């Protein structure tokens, strides 16, 4: 396995550690413990996992380690980290800091489920799966979701947190529309191709 793919796997492995640290923090606070060790552990683990997102891609490009496995693992690592963090912050939140609005994790999870279902549907109908290149709206959406989680962990009451939340919600919907349109065009092009061969 390449170094780049190993870094991507490490990102995935950090996610349950982040989740456990956040849950332990909330549990310890509920039991009257006033320390913040678990809280900062959660913050650091999320920060490291998010930072490694850029590092694995850089390593793959600089050292010629681009691979099909990396193309598959990288978006999975992104989604596992962000969905886990957003769902946790929207359900249990951070003790003493509050939660994300319920609509945000619902929107994010719904969008990802629709995209997965759409990918399976298009792949099934076309009898093969296409690698979908990331669109700029999806990249900005990911960046904004990371920012929302960062503010949710550190400064949930900051005025900028609400702005980022709205922007992330908007880009979540817009990027969904872009990818659904791409899927529709693939199906449409395939149907025309089959008609031409007929």
Secondary structure, 3 states (H helix, E strand, C coil): CCHHHHHHHHHHHHHHHHHHHHHHHHHHHHCCCCCCHHHHHHHHHHHHHHHHHHHHHHHHHHCCCCCHHHHHHHHHHHHHHHHHHHHHHHHCCECCCECCCHHHHHHHHHHHHHHHHHHHHHHHHHCCCCCCCCCHHHHHHHHHHHHHHHHHHHCCCCHHHHHHHHHHHHHHHHHHHHHHHHHHHHHHHHHHHHHHHC
